[in-house]
């Protein structure tokens, strides 16, 4: 891939959705790819949680690259909202958040979605899009939130300090 020859020790895809290609990319590398779901899964395990909800783009919520990885590698059950709510989440990410539009209405709706997922048994919410933490923070809710951007960045630092294991 070329990143190795420029001195990279590892590779990060600094967004959730591109991780649908992570396995194919990692096969082309001689250095580790720190998968955002692995870093998130480790953090969820550290909290002793077995069931979480996943919010993100439609591919992140619907394709197996995230939820199946959490189930198989970490034994974490992942739930997502119903299809109409997934559509809303996806649409607000692409039509609002990526354009820097963060409204009070969206914040209220996301908090309602998170409450409903909590009522369905989610012990925490994976904010599986790096823009969601720009709308919602832990101080907005008593539901445990997993900020994947923050977790992924921390995993990269831990890797650099030889404290994060890949794979």
C-alpha positions as CSV (number, residue, x, y, z in Angstrom):
1,X,0.0,0.0,0.0
2,X,2.9,2.3,0.4
3,X,2.3,3.6,3.9
4,X,4.9,1.2,5.3
5,X,7.7,2.6,3.2
6,X,6.9,6.1,4.6
7,X,7.5,4.9,8.1
8,X,3.9,4.1,9.3
9,X,3.8,1.6,12.2
10,X,0.1,1.1,11.9
11,X,-2.9,2.3,10.0
12,X,-6.2,3.8,11.2
13,X,-9.3,4.5,9.2
14,X,-10.5,7.5,11.1
15,X,-14.2,6.9,10.5
16,X,-16.6,4.0,11.2
17,X,-18.1,3.3,7.8
18,X,-14.9,2.8,5.8
19,X,-14.2,-0.1,8.1
20,X,-16.4,-2.1,5.8
21,X,-13.2,-2.4,3.7
22,X,-10.8,-2.9,6.7
23,X,-10.3,-6.6,6.1
24,X,-9.4,-6.1,2.4
25,X,-7.1,-3.2,3.2
26,X,-5.3,-5.1,6.0
27,X,-4.6,-7.9,3.6
28,X,-2.5,-5.4,1.6
29,X,-0.5,-4.2,4.6
30,X,2.5,-5.5,6.4
31,X,1.6,-3.3,9.4
32,X,-1.4,-3.6,11.7
33,X,-4.7,-1.9,11.0
34,X,-6.3,-0.8,14.2
35,X,-9.9,-1.6,13.7
36,X,-12.3,0.9,15.2
37,X,-14.7,-1.9,16.3
38,X,-11.9,-3.8,18.0
39,X,-10.9,-0.7,20.0
40,X,-14.6,-0.1,20.8
41,X,-15.2,-3.7,21.7
42,X,-12.2,-3.7,24.1
43,X,-13.6,-0.6,25.8
44,X,-17.1,-2.1,26.1
45,X,-15.6,-5.3,27.6
46,X,-13.7,-3.2,30.1
47,X,-17.0,-1.7,31.2
48,X,-18.4,-5.2,31.7
49,X,-21.2,-4.6,29.2
50,X,-22.8,-7.4,27.1
51,X,-25.4,-5.6,25.1
52,X,-25.1,-2.3,23.2
53,X,-26.9,-0.4,20.6
54,X,-25.2,0.9,17.5
55,X,-26.0,4.2,15.8
56,X,-24.2,5.3,12.6
57,X,-24.6,5.3,8.9
58,X,-26.9,2.8,7.3
59,X,-23.9,0.5,6.3
60,X,-22.5,0.7,9.8
61,X,-25.8,-0.3,11.4
62,X,-26.9,-2.9,8.8
63,X,-23.7,-4.5,7.4
64,X,-22.0,-7.2,9.5
65,X,-18.5,-5.6,9.5
66,X,-19.2,-3.9,12.9
67,X,-21.9,-5.8,14.8
68,X,-20.7,-9.3,13.8
69,X,-17.1,-8.4,14.7
70,X,-18.2,-7.3,18.1
71,X,-20.2,-10.5,18.6
72,X,-17.6,-12.9,17.4
73,X,-14.5,-11.3,18.9
74,X,-15.9,-9.9,22.1
75,X,-19.2,-11.7,22.7
76,X,-21.1,-8.4,22.6
77,X,-24.7,-8.4,21.5
78,X,-25.5,-5.4,19.2
79,X,-29.0,-4.0,18.6
80,X,-30.0,-1.3,16.1
81,X,-33.1,0.8,15.8
82,X,-35.9,-0.2,13.5
83,X,-35.6,0.6,9.8
84,X,-37.4,3.9,9.8
85,X,-35.2,5.1,12.7
86,X,-32.1,3.9,10.9
87,X,-33.2,5.9,7.9
88,X,-33.5,9.0,10.1
89,X,-30.1,8.5,11.7
90,X,-28.4,7.9,8.3
91,X,-30.1,10.9,6.7
92,X,-29.2,13.3,9.5
93,X,-25.6,12.2,9.4
94,X,-25.3,12.8,5.6
95,X,-27.7,15.7,5.2
96,X,-27.0,17.6,8.4
97,X,-24.0,16.6,10.5
98,X,-21.5,16.3,7.6
99,X,-22.5,19.8,6.6
100,X,-22.0,21.1,10.1
101,X,-25.7,21.4,10.9
102,X,-26.5,20.3,14.5
103,X,-30.0,21.3,15.5
104,X,-31.8,21.1,18.9
105,X,-34.5,19.0,17.1
106,X,-31.9,16.4,16.1
107,X,-30.4,16.4,19.6
108,X,-33.8,15.8,21.1
109,X,-34.6,13.0,18.6
110,X,-31.3,11.3,19.1
111,X,-31.7,11.3,22.8
112,X,-35.2,9.8,22.4
113,X,-33.8,7.1,20.1
114,X,-31.1,6.3,22.7
115,X,-33.7,6.1,25.5
116,X,-35.8,3.7,23.4
117,X,-32.7,1.5,22.8
118,X,-31.9,1.6,26.5
119,X,-35.5,0.4,27.2
120,X,-34.8,-2.5,24.8
121,X,-31.9,-3.6,26.9
122,X,-28.9,-1.7,25.5
123,X,-26.5,-1.1,28.4
124,X,-24.6,1.5,26.3
125,X,-24.8,3.2,23.0
126,X,-22.0,3.1,20.4
127,X,-21.9,6.4,18.6
128,X,-20.7,4.7,15.5
129,X,-20.3,7.8,13.4
130,X,-17.6,10.3,14.2
131,X,-20.1,13.2,13.9
132,X,-22.6,12.0,16.5
133,X,-20.4,13.1,19.4
134,X,-20.6,16.6,18.0
135,X,-24.3,16.5,18.7
136,X,-24.6,14.4,21.9
137,X,-22.1,14.1,24.8
138,X,-22.1,12.0,27.9
139,X,-23.4,15.0,29.9
140,X,-26.6,14.9,27.9
141,X,-27.7,11.4,29.1
142,X,-27.3,8.9,31.9
143,X,-26.9,6.1,29.2
144,X,-23.3,5.1,28.8
145,X,-22.0,6.4,25.5
146,X,-19.1,5.0,23.5
147,X,-17.5,7.8,21.4
148,X,-15.7,5.7,18.7
149,X,-13.6,8.6,17.5
150,X,-12.2,9.2,21.0
151,X,-11.8,5.4,21.7
152,X,-10.0,4.9,18.3
153,X,-7.6,7.8,18.9
154,X,-6.8,6.5,22.4
155,X,-6.2,3.0,20.9
156,X,-3.7,4.5,18.5
157,X,-1.8,6.2,21.4
158,X,-1.9,3.0,23.4
159,X,-0.5,1.1,20.3
160,X,2.3,3.7,20.0
161,X,3.1,3.1,23.7
162,X,2.9,-0.6,23.2
163,X,-0.1,-1.1,25.4
164,X,-2.8,-1.8,22.7
165,X,-2.8,-5.2,21.1
166,X,-4.1,-5.6,17.6
167,X,-5.8,-8.7,16.5
